[in-house]
Amino acid sequence: MADVMVLQGIRQRYGGGDSPLVEVLHGIDLKLPEGGFSALIGPSGSGKSTLLNIIGLLESPTEGQLWLAGEQASGQNDRVRTALRNRYLGFIFQFHHLLPAFSAEENVLMPVLAGVGRISAADRERARTLLARVGLAEHAHKRPVQLSGGQQQRVAIVRALINRPRLVLADEPTGNLDSQTANEVFALLRELNREEGMSFLIVTHDPRLAQSCDQQFYLQDGRLLPPAQADERQ
């Protein structure tokens, strides 16, 4: 199976000058398989957010190499990283970050507008099809304030999928939901993973959800633990 994302020797340091130099990530090697459904877990302060920002091309590592869909992503300028991010990545966050002045459908289409500057009839059709797929066909023209928390998260999921990304990064996507809604959202992510063929990386504090993923990566003190040690921590 091919890998959609490969990280090799990733290190991240902050500080310098008048501030002490602190290394947050210590030589991370990671491969995410095409079409896989993976979990990234670890305690607060372990470096999960930093690693996710690097995988999402939101910041560059101090050292190491990164390939996304076979393309060199490390060492690139902001313009190239933005183009790779728009082409290959989708993002789902714990907090929905929906724009309150726009409808569900309009929020879903924002990545298309940001990427190509216009929205086609085919884009609108895909947005409506996906909204229907997650049970929101009748809510497409409602604004976020008119939707429940679970419905808003479904809108955010559809927004992440609108551009058919190769890899979806989900940062605590169920962390702000009640247990029943969280289970429904997680089940939806798995279903979309199978049906759309996209790869997912789920950052979660919930070991039960992590165990439901195809593979788990455990981060502690900026290092990925070997599988045997990771199993002991869960």
N, C-alpha and C positions, 0 to 999 in steps of 0.2 A: 504493500500500500504506500502511495506517495505521501509526502508530508506537506501540509499547507504552510507550516511555519517551522523554521529551524533557528534555534539560538545556540551560539557556540562561544563559550568563555565570556559571558556577559558580566561585566563589573560596572557598578555605579558608585561614584564618589561625589560627595558634596563638601563645600567649604573650600579652604585654601586662603591664602593671603593672611588677613588678620584672624581668620576663623580656623579652628582645628579641622583637619581633613578627616572626614568620616566616610568609610566604605559601607554602603548599605547592601549591595549585592556582591557576592564573592564567587565569581566564575561559574555562572549558571549555564548549564547545557540542557536544552529542552527541545523535544520534537513533538509537534502536534499533527496527528495523521489526518489526511484528507477524509472528510465525512465523519470524523470522530466526535465523541461527546465526552469532554474531559472536565475534571474539577481541579481547581487550585485552592488548597486549604492551608491554614496555618494561623497561629495566634496573632493578635494585634501587635504591630511593630516588627513583624517578621520580614517585611519588604514586599508584601503582595501588591500593594497599590503601585509601588515603584516598578515592579516587574510588569504589571498590567499596562502601565503607561508606556513602557518600552515596547511591549508586544503591540500595543495600539499605535505605535509611531507618534506618540504625543511628546515623548522626550527621547533624546539620543543617549546611548550608554557611553560611559567613559572609555571602556574597552570592550572588545568582542565583536562578533559578526552576527548578522541577522538576515535571514532570507524569508521573504513572503511570496508564496505562490511561485517559487523559483527565482524571484528577482531579488537582487541585492538591495536591502533596505537600510543597512547601517552605513554611516558615512555620507549619506545623501543630504542635500540642502532642504530647506523647509518646503520649497515648491514641489520637489520630487516626492518627499514624504507625504505631503498633502494629497498628491495625485494617487499614490499607492494606497493611502488610507481610503480615499473615496472609491477606488476601484475594487478593493478586495475586502474591506472590513465593515462590519456593522457593530453598533454599540447599544447595549441595554444597561441601564443604571438602576440602582435601588430607588432613587427618586426620579420620577418620570421625565422631568424637564420638558414638559409640553408647553407650547406657547399659548397663553390663555386667550388671546384675541382671535385665535384661529380654530377652525373645526377639527375634528378627529382626522378627517380625510386630508385636510390641508397640512396638518402636522405630519402625517405620514409622508407626504410628498416633499417636505422640506429638504431632505438629502438630495433628491433629484434636482430641485431648483438650485441648491448650492453647487452641485456638481456640473450641470450642463447649462444652467441659466434659463431653462424653459421646461414646461411640462407638456408632454404629448398626450394624445388620446389613449395610447397604449399604456402610458404611465398611470393615468387615471383609472383605467380598467384594471390594472394590476392592483392598485391601492384598494379598489372596491372589492375585488376578488379576495384579497388577503383579509380585509376587514370582515367580510362575510365568513371567511374560513375560521376566524376566531370569535364568531358570534356577535359581531358588531355592525352587521349590515344596516340595521335600523337606527344606528347611532352615528353614522358617518358624518352627519352635518351638525352634530352637537359639539359644543365647546367643552373643554376639560372640566369646568366647574359643574357641568351637568352629568358627569360620569362618576361612577364609584372608583375607589382605588384600584380594584382589580381590572375594571374596564380601562382605566387610564394606562395601566401596565400593559394591557393587551395592545393598545394603540402604540405604545413605545416599542413593543416587540415587532409589530408590523412595520413601523418606521425603520427599524434595524434591518428588515428583510427586503425593503422595497427595491434596493439596487442589486439584489441577488449577490450578496457578498460571499466570498469563499470561506470567511471565518467571522463568526459572531462572538464578541467578547461581552459577557454578562457579569457585571459587578454587583453581587448580592441582589439579584433580580427579584427575590422573594422576601428580602429582609424587612420590608415595610408593610407586609401583608399578613392578615390572619392566617392561621394554619390551613384552613380549608382552601382559601383562595391561593395560598402559596403552593399547595399540592396541585391545584388545577393549572396554575401557570407553569410549574415545572413539567407537568405531563404534556402541556402544549408545546414547550420547547423541545421535548424529546420527539414528539410527533412531527414537528416541523423539521427537525434534524433528519428524520427518516425520509420524509416526503420531499423536502427541498434539496436534500443531499449536502447541506452546508455543515461545516465544522463548527463546534461550539466549545468555548472555554468558559466554565462557570466558576466564578469566585464565590465561595460560600463559607460561612462559619458552621453550617449545619452538617454534621457528619452523616446523618441519614440520607440527605440529598446527595452528598458526595459519593456515598457507597452505591447510589443508583446510577452513577456515571460509568462509562466504559473504562476509564482509568483515572487515577487520582495522583496529583502531584502535591507533596507536602513541603512547605517552605518554613524553615526555622532559622532565625538569626541570619537571614540573607543567603541561606544555602538550601538547595533541594536535597532532601533526605533520600537515601536508597529505599526501594520499595519495602524491604523487611523492617527497617526502622520506622518508616512512615506508618506501616500497619500497627506498630506498637503504640503510636501516638493517638490512634483513632479509637 
